């Protein structure tokens, strides 16, 4: 597992595969609650365990808070990377305990750090 942001930056294939719009809630809906997809008008159907997505989540259950890069399919979520959440993002993102998507400021910061257009 990658634990340094500068190391992830070097993994261009991995960085290019990130779905910046995926959220923890949508990942559960798409990969674990398949019957729920059509009901909401989403036509991105998971056909097999080979279908996957790579996305970030912020874990705010306990300190230190972490940003995880996950690869999710219908059978598992693999942690590809884990980084400390910068302190300046703690208050807006981790106001309550839980697992959250990137907010706009954190997403913009990560894209800048990873040289994503």
C-alpha positions as CSV (number, residue, x, y, z in Angstrom):
1,X,0.0,0.0,0.0
2,X,1.2,3.5,-0.9
3,X,1.6,5.8,2.1
4,X,3.3,8.8,0.5
5,X,1.4,11.1,-1.8
6,X,4.5,11.8,-4.0
7,X,4.7,8.0,-4.6
8,X,1.1,7.8,-5.8
9,X,1.9,10.7,-8.1
10,X,4.4,8.5,-9.9
11,X,1.8,5.8,-10.5
12,X,0.2,7.5,-13.5
13,X,-1.9,4.5,-14.5
14,X,-3.4,4.4,-11.0
15,X,-3.9,8.2,-10.8
16,X,-5.5,8.2,-14.3
17,X,-8.0,5.5,-13.2
18,X,-9.4,7.5,-10.3
19,X,-13.1,8.2,-10.5
20,X,-13.2,11.7,-8.9
21,X,-17.0,11.6,-8.7
22,X,-17.5,8.3,-7.0
23,X,-18.6,8.5,-3.3
24,X,-18.7,5.9,-0.6
25,X,-22.5,5.8,-0.9
26,X,-22.5,5.4,-4.7
27,X,-19.9,2.6,-4.5
28,X,-22.1,0.7,-2.1
29,X,-25.1,1.2,-4.3
30,X,-23.3,0.3,-7.6
31,X,-21.2,-2.6,-6.3
32,X,-23.2,-4.1,-3.3
33,X,-26.8,-3.2,-4.0
34,X,-27.1,-4.0,-7.7
35,X,-30.9,-3.9,-7.7
36,X,-30.9,-0.3,-6.6
37,X,-29.1,1.0,-9.7
38,X,-31.9,1.1,-12.3
39,X,-34.4,2.5,-9.7
40,X,-32.3,5.7,-9.6
41,X,-31.8,5.9,-13.4
42,X,-28.1,4.9,-13.3
43,X,-27.3,2.7,-16.3
44,X,-23.7,1.8,-15.2
45,X,-24.4,-1.8,-14.4
46,X,-21.9,-4.1,-12.8
47,X,-21.7,-7.3,-14.8
48,X,-18.9,-9.2,-13.0
49,X,-16.3,-9.0,-10.3
50,X,-13.9,-7.6,-13.0
51,X,-15.9,-4.4,-13.1
52,X,-14.3,-2.0,-10.6
53,X,-13.7,1.6,-9.7
54,X,-10.9,3.5,-7.9
55,X,-11.9,6.4,-5.7
56,X,-11.0,8.3,-2.5
57,X,-12.8,8.2,0.8
58,X,-12.0,10.1,4.1
59,X,-12.1,8.0,7.2
60,X,-13.1,10.2,10.2
61,X,-13.8,7.5,12.8
62,X,-10.8,8.3,15.0
63,X,-7.6,10.3,14.9
64,X,-5.5,10.3,13.0
65,X,-7.9,10.9,10.1
66,X,-6.9,9.3,6.8
67,X,-7.6,9.7,3.1
68,X,-7.9,6.2,1.5
69,X,-7.6,5.4,-2.2
70,X,-9.8,2.3,-2.7
71,X,-10.3,-0.1,-5.5
72,X,-13.9,-1.5,-5.2
73,X,-15.6,-4.4,-7.0
74,X,-18.6,-6.4,-6.1
75,X,-16.6,-8.7,-3.8
76,X,-14.1,-6.5,-2.0
77,X,-12.5,-3.1,-1.4
78,X,-8.7,-3.0,-1.6
79,X,-6.8,-0.2,0.0
80,X,-4.3,1.1,-2.6
81,X,-3.1,4.1,-0.7
82,X,-3.5,5.8,2.7
83,X,-2.5,9.3,3.7
84,X,-3.0,11.5,6.7
85,X,-5.8,14.0,6.2
86,X,-4.1,17.5,6.3
87,X,-5.2,19.4,9.4
88,X,-6.7,22.2,7.4
89,X,-9.3,19.8,6.0
90,X,-10.3,18.2,9.4
91,X,-13.0,20.6,10.5
92,X,-14.9,20.8,7.2
93,X,-14.7,17.1,6.4
94,X,-14.6,15.4,9.7
95,X,-17.2,17.4,11.7
96,X,-18.8,14.0,12.6
97,X,-17.5,10.5,12.8
98,X,-17.9,8.5,9.7
99,X,-16.6,7.8,6.2
100,X,-17.0,10.6,3.7
101,X,-16.4,11.6,0.1
102,X,-13.9,14.3,-0.8
103,X,-15.3,17.8,-0.4
104,X,-14.6,20.3,-3.2
105,X,-11.6,21.9,-1.5
106,X,-10.0,18.5,-0.6
107,X,-10.6,17.2,-4.1
108,X,-9.0,20.3,-5.7
109,X,-6.0,20.0,-3.4
110,X,-5.5,16.3,-4.2
111,X,-5.8,16.9,-8.0
112,X,-3.2,19.7,-7.7
113,X,-0.8,17.4,-5.7
114,X,-1.3,14.6,-8.2
115,X,-1.0,16.8,-11.3
116,X,-4.5,16.0,-12.5
117,X,-6.0,18.4,-14.9
